[in-house]
Amino acid sequence: MTAESEYEMPRGRTGFGTLSLYEEQPERCSADLSDNTNLWGMPPAAERALKSFSGAGARGYPSAYTPALKEVLASRFGVSPSMIVTGCGSDDVLDSAIRAFGNSGSRLAYSEPTFSMIPVLARVNGLIPVSARFDNNWDITVDELLSSDPEIIYICSPNNPTGTSARIERIERVARSFRGLVIVDEAYGEYAASSLISLAGDYSNVLVTRTMSKAFGMAGLRLGYGIGNPALVREVEKSRGPYKVSTIAESAGIAALTSDLPWVGRIVEETLVNRARLVGLLHSLGYAPLRSDANFILLPVQDASTVAAKLLSQGVGVRPFTGLPGIGDAIRVTIGPWKLMQTFLDELERSVV
Ligand SMILES: *Cc1c(COP(=O)(O)O)cnc(C)c1O
């Protein structure tokens, strides 16, 4: 065996040398509050669809662009199916959109801190990620986002990892004062009071992305979608390519969107109740979590890596962040059934120094 470092790289474009692979949670833990997935499980009709899936259904190719799933999504949101693009997780939709509209060497602007995949997706598509600051209220700063003359602007609302939302008026101001693509990532849109989806069709340059990975509890199936003007969506779909959504993911997604909306609605309500309760208790213990519109909270702590490691050693997984602009160190905690929240609170008291 030759050591990896002794191999010579093939020639050609890389520039990926300084990128690292995505870091997975190192250990399984009994209370995994680290990735914002639905801790109540997966929706029942989707689960039944998985169980009734036969091997024969996997023999042939899936549909190239998931027309049946688009129909169901279109009726849910009251838009035309031609306004929808699906993908292998919303990561795939984001990646395809950036590739479709970003010229090599151009800039992608986003507010920092945000979803960690964004600078990565910019770079693997040859774009330069440029960060802007949030304002004091954790809203986007429109002028700063525009100031680097970007080709693409990414807005995450509610934002991961802060949990805070951008005001719709500000997002619309970006869309109006900018010719390039505006991506509005609503991965946590089910938990938020407002959404840009109903306005997406009014703009020729806005793509709203959503996922079945978070509120819908289907992260393992990899299913996401984007909503925008038909012409824009078509370009994203060309860039994405055919057959990105598996037959089994499409059928579970259709089942969930057809029959599980009440289930998801109840879970979302319980999430909001538990979030308010947890935030209240944290305040009374002297913590200052950021206000959240999502199914997680960001909790500033001293030395987040140590706190996270201590929690993990007690079976509680959280996501640590160090040196976040405007915050410092913090841990991100997924909201789940109250029993898990109580476990987190108990262990937090023992883990914070
Ligand atoms: C989790 C997450 C996604 C990715 O979701 P997938 O559909 O699983 O790829 C996208 N954006 C944000 C902000 C997220 O937190």
The ligand as an SDF file (V2000), in Angstrom:
LIG
                    3D

 15 15  0  0  0  0  0  0  0  0999 V2000
  -30.1650   20.6360    6.9800 C   0  0  0  0  0  0  0  0  0  0  0  0
  -30.1050   21.8230    6.0840 C   0  0  0  0  0  0  0  0  0  0  0  0
  -30.1500   21.7010    4.6880 C   0  0  0  0  0  0  0  0  0  0  0  0
  -29.9490   20.4110    3.9740 C   0  0  0  0  0  0  0  0  0  0  0  0
  -30.9030   19.5540    3.9540 O   0  0  0  0  0  0  0  0  0  0  0  0
  -30.9510   18.2860    3.0090 P   0  0  0  0  0  0  0  0  0  0  0  0
  -32.2450   18.4390    2.3370 O   0  0  0  0  0  0  0  0  0  0  0  0
  -30.8860   17.1340    3.9470 O   0  0  0  0  0  0  0  0  0  0  0  0
  -29.8090   18.3020    2.0440 O   0  0  0  0  0  0  0  0  0  0  0  0
  -30.1690   22.8330    3.9050 C   0  0  0  0  0  0  0  0  0  0  0  0
  -30.1280   24.0460    4.4630 N   0  0  0  0  0  0  0  0  0  0  0  0
  -30.0570   24.2100    5.7820 C   0  0  0  0  0  0  0  0  0  0  0  0
  -30.0050   25.5780    6.3350 C   0  0  0  0  0  0  0  0  0  0  0  0
  -30.0320   23.1130    6.6320 C   0  0  0  0  0  0  0  0  0  0  0  0
  -29.9040   23.2940    7.9600 O   0  0  0  0  0  0  0  0  0  0  0  0
  1  2  1  0
  2  3  1  0
  2 14  2  0
  3  4  1  0
  3 10  2  0
  4  5  1  0
  5  6  1  0
  6  7  2  0
  6  8  1  0
  6  9  1  0
 10 11  1  0
 11 12  2  0
 12 13  1  0
 12 14  1  0
 14 15  1  0
M  END
$$$$
